[in-house]
């Protein structure tokens, strides 16, 4: 299960993720991002409560990064050690801005 909470402040959008981002939850995550990303110049994913991520979740992050490359910035925050390991093994840490 994945809980998605969004906070928008002008053109800044923060998306809080809690639970598991996997094949089952990735389509909902993708839909939540797509419906909110227009006119956003700063996109932040807060992953403090995200337990794990699979390739399906990585694909959605990649898509969001491509969109934000054209219209602003994207940052990933509060990544736990396991998810950070996934980002490093997959090479995502090379192009994601992780704080």
C-alpha positions in Angstrom: 0.0 0.0 0.0 1.2 3.5 -0.8 -0.2 6.7 0.7 0.4 9.9 -1.4 0.0 13.3 0.1 0.5 16.4 -1.9 1.2 20.0 -0.7 1.2 22.7 -3.3 2.5 26.2 -2.7 2.3 28.3 -5.8 4.5 26.6 -8.4 6.1 24.4 -5.8 4.8 20.9 -5.2 5.9 18.5 -2.4 4.8 14.9 -2.6 5.0 12.8 0.6 5.2 9.1 0.0 4.4 6.5 2.7 4.5 2.7 2.3 5.6 0.7 -0.7 6.1 2.0 -4.2 5.9 -1.2 -6.4 4.2 -2.6 -9.4 0.7 -2.4 -7.8 1.0 1.2 -6.5 3.1 2.8 -9.3 0.1 3.4 -11.6 -1.6 5.4 -8.8 1.6 7.3 -8.1 2.0 8.1 -11.8 -1.5 9.4 -12.1 -1.2 11.5 -9.0 2.0 13.1 -10.4 0.6 13.7 -13.9 -2.5 15.4 -12.6 -0.5 17.8 -10.5 2.7 18.5 -12.4 1.4 21.2 -14.9 2.8 24.6 -14.1 5.0 23.2 -11.3 8.6 24.6 -11.4 9.8 22.9 -8.2 8.9 19.3 -7.5 10.0 17.6 -4.2 9.5 14.0 -3.3 9.7 13.4 0.5 10.5 9.7 1.0 10.9 9.7 4.8 8.1 7.1 5.2 8.7 5.2 2.0 9.6 1.6 2.9 10.8 0.4 -0.5 10.8 1.1 -4.2 10.8 -1.3 -7.2 11.6 -0.7 -10.9 8.0 0.3 -11.5 8.4 3.2 -9.1 11.8 4.1 -10.5 10.2 4.4 -14.0 7.7 6.9 -12.6 10.5 8.9 -11.0 12.4 8.9 -14.3 9.3 10.2 -16.2 8.8 12.9 -13.6 12.5 13.9 -13.9 12.3 14.2 -17.7 9.2 16.4 -17.3 10.9 18.6 -14.7 14.1 18.9 -16.7 12.0 20.9 -19.2 10.1 23.0 -16.6 12.0 23.3 -13.4 13.7 21.3 -10.7 13.1 18.0 -9.0 14.5 16.9 -5.6 14.2 13.7 -3.6 14.5 14.2 0.2 14.7 12.0 3.3 15.7 8.8 1.5 16.4 5.8 3.8 19.5 3.7 3.4 17.7 0.9 1.5 16.1 3.2 -1.1 19.4 5.1 -1.4 21.1 1.8 -2.2 18.5 1.1 -4.9 19.2 4.6 -6.4 23.0 3.9 -6.4 22.8 0.4 -7.8 20.5 1.5 -10.6 22.5 4.6 -11.4 19.5 6.9 -10.4 21.8 8.7 -7.9 23.7 10.0 -10.9 20.9 12.1 -12.2 18.5 12.6 -9.3 19.0 15.4 -6.9 19.0 13.7 -3.5 19.1 15.6 -0.2 
